[in-house]
Amino acid sequence: MINDILQGGINAVKEFIGGEPEPTIRERINAPGEAIRQPVPEQEEIRYENDFDDIPDIPEMPENYDPPAYGREDDSFDLGQPDDYDFRTEQDIQDTLWNNGKLEQQGIEAIDGDATALESSPIQAKSQHLEDIKTMENKEEKGLVKSHTGDKFFPIDSMEGQGPDSGMSTMEIGYGVKVPKTWLTGDKRSWPIIDGVKVDVSKGITKQQAESLSRDLMEKAYKAASPKLSSWSKMTEKEKTFWADLTYNGGASAINKNPKARAAANAGHTVEGMILALDFIKAGGKVARGLLNRRISMYNQAALEVTGAPIIEKYEFGDEIKVKFSSSMMTDKVSKRFTKKINDAGGWYTVTKGSGKQETWEVGDNFKFEA
């Protein structure tokens, strides 16, 4: 009995792995000649209701069949975008922010972080220019009065004296904005409109209002400079900034006051024009080193984006003013004659002639000259 059980277990294992089971002891005793397993007959093929042979033929499409028109002009196919999805480009968004005076500070910092990487876009150049103006015109924030009602800029005496025409006073406010005489009268109709509101500047303006005034004046400077320079469309944005800053600082007629610089720029030698304009550095009839710093800093920012235009790495200031370029001049934005003049002098260029004691100033890490 026990042997039959053991043999049955062995047979079960063999049958499971595909072998033929051995006859049991009892089978061999009862039928010694017939105790051999017979092969298992093949099972009849099983057919299921969903057998592929039973799938009916697909009927032919009718001749006038019109498939769904997904994606056609007359269809309201859902692209999966929310109802308020903003389809504007990044440049559109930046332009809107700029026009509303809301370009984020982090964007400005990103622009200033790597000035040599790519040529600046118009919005980047203007954003950086506005920050430069705030620093160059009133870094110490003169005229700013702090009180419990809020900080306000009040008119102060301008270093340049009276503005560029007889309608201007000798005052400025905020970030170097010259104050017309009419702004200081009691006639409300003559007051400036700042962010859509008439403002009495004699009672002070907020920092935000001062920035808005500067932005408006800067935009006017760009518009005033562009028609005076026939090569405007061929300039980089930082080159345009140089001329716009000249106009912001010296008035709409500033470019006309240096015919040689203007002629060079209009001939396509725009870098040469900027170098020739470095002598626009007088305030109140006297040469101001702060204005020289400003001109050179604006030039350097533009030169960083012009292949073959070296920056100004240092200058000598005194009765004579000379600048030193960091390497040879190799750009076609400077005439061959002017290029030879600078390169033959070892990279030196005389802005104004004179004699006497000189002081040397070197450029900072940001390619700018600080006062």
CORTARA-V122462 format. One record per residue. N is the residue number from 1. NEAR is the number of other C-alpha atoms within 8 Angstrom. Layout:
N_NEAR / N_NEAR
This chain:
1_4 / 2_5 / 3_7 / 4_10 / 5_8 / 6_8 / 7_10 / 8_9 / 9_8 / 10_9 / 11_11 / 12_9 / 13_8 / 14_11 / 15_10 / 16_7 / 17_6 / 18_6 / 19_7 / 20_8 / 21_10 / 22_8 / 23_9 / 24_9 / 25_8 / 26_7 / 27_10 / 28_12 / 29_7 / 30_6 / 31_8 / 32_8 / 33_6 / 34_6 / 35_9 / 36_7 / 37_8 / 38_4 / 39_4 / 40_4 / 41_4 / 42_4 / 43_4 / 44_4 / 45_4 / 46_4 / 47_5 / 48_5 / 49_5 / 50_6 / 51_8 / 52_5 / 53_4 / 54_7 / 55_7 / 56_4 / 57_4 / 58_4 / 59_4 / 60_4 / 61_5 / 62_5 / 63_4 / 64_4 / 65_6 / 66_4 / 67_4 / 68_4 / 69_7 / 70_6 / 71_7 / 72_6 / 73_4 / 74_5 / 75_8 / 76_5 / 77_6 / 78_5 / 79_4 / 80_4 / 81_6 / 82_5 / 83_4 / 84_4 / 85_6 / 86_4 / 87_4 / 88_6 / 89_6 / 90_6 / 91_6 / 92_8 / 93_9 / 94_10 / 95_9 / 96_8 / 97_10 / 98_11 / 99_7 / 100_7 / 101_7 / 102_7 / 103_11 / 104_6 / 105_6 / 106_6 / 107_8 / 108_12 / 109_8 / 110_8 / 111_10 / 112_8 / 113_6 / 114_7 / 115_10 / 116_7 / 117_5 / 118_6 / 119_8 / 120_11 / 121_7 / 122_7 / 123_10 / 124_10 / 125_12 / 126_9 / 127_11 / 128_11 / 129_9 / 130_11 / 131_8 / 132_8 / 133_10 / 134_11 / 135_8 / 136_8 / 137_8 / 138_12 / 139_8 / 140_4 / 141_8 / 142_9 / 143_10 / 144_10 / 145_8 / 146_7 / 147_6 / 148_4 / 149_4 / 150_7 / 151_10 / 152_11 / 153_15 / 154_14 / 155_13 / 156_9 / 157_8 / 158_11 / 159_6 / 160_8 / 161_10 / 162_11 / 163_12 / 164_7 / 165_6 / 166_7 / 167_8 / 168_12 / 169_11 / 170_12 / 171_12 / 172_12 / 173_14 / 174_18 / 175_12 / 176_10 / 177_10 / 178_12 / 179_14 / 180_9 / 181_9 / 182_9 / 183_12 / 184_11 / 185_8 / 186_4 / 187_7 / 188_8 / 189_4 / 190_8 / 191_13 / 192_8 / 193_8 / 194_10 / 195_6 / 196_5 / 197_6 / 198_9 / 199_9 / 200_11 / 201_11 / 202_8 / 203_6 / 204_10 / 205_12 / 206_10 / 207_10 / 208_6 / 209_10 / 210_13 / 211_11 / 212_11 / 213_10 / 214_13 / 215_9 / 216_8 / 217_10 / 218_12 / 219_8 / 220_8 / 221_14 / 222_13 / 223_8 / 224_11 / 225_13 / 226_9 / 227_8 / 228_8 / 229_10 / 230_9 / 231_11 / 232_9 / 233_5 / 234_5 / 235_10 / 236_11 / 237_12 / 238_13 / 239_12 / 240_11 / 241_14 / 242_13 / 243_12 / 244_13 / 245_10 / 246_11 / 247_16 / 248_11 / 249_6 / 250_9 / 251_10 / 252_10 / 253_8 / 254_10 / 255_13 / 256_8 / 257_6 / 258_10 / 259_8 / 260_8 / 261_13 / 262_12 / 263_9 / 264_12 / 265_16 / 266_11 / 267_8 / 268_8 / 269_13 / 270_15 / 271_12 / 272_14 / 273_14 / 274_13 / 275_9 / 276_10 / 277_10 / 278_11 / 279_8 / 280_9 / 281_11 / 282_9 / 283_10 / 284_7 / 285_5 / 286_6 / 287_7 / 288_9 / 289_9 / 290_8 / 291_10 / 292_12 / 293_12 / 294_10 / 295_13 / 296_12 / 297_11 / 298_12 / 299_13 / 300_12 / 301_12 / 302_14 / 303_12 / 304_12 / 305_11 / 306_9 / 307_8 / 308_7 / 309_11 / 310_11 / 311_12 / 312_12 / 313_11 / 314_11 / 315_12 / 316_12 / 317_12 / 318_11 / 319_10 / 320_14 / 321_13 / 322_12 / 323_13 / 324_11 / 325_12 / 326_9 / 327_7 / 328_10 / 329_12 / 330_8 / 331_9 / 332_7 / 333_9 / 334_12 / 335_9 / 336_7 / 337_6 / 338_9 / 339_11 / 340_8 / 341_8 / 342_13 / 343_11 / 344_7 / 345_8 / 346_7 / 347_13 / 348_11 / 349_9 / 350_9 / 351_11 / 352_8 / 353_8 / 354_8 / 355_7 / 356_7 / 357_6 / 358_9 / 359_7 / 360_8 / 361_8 / 362_8 / 363_11 / 364_8 / 365_5 / 366_5 / 367_11 / 368_13 / 369_11 / 370_6 / 371_5
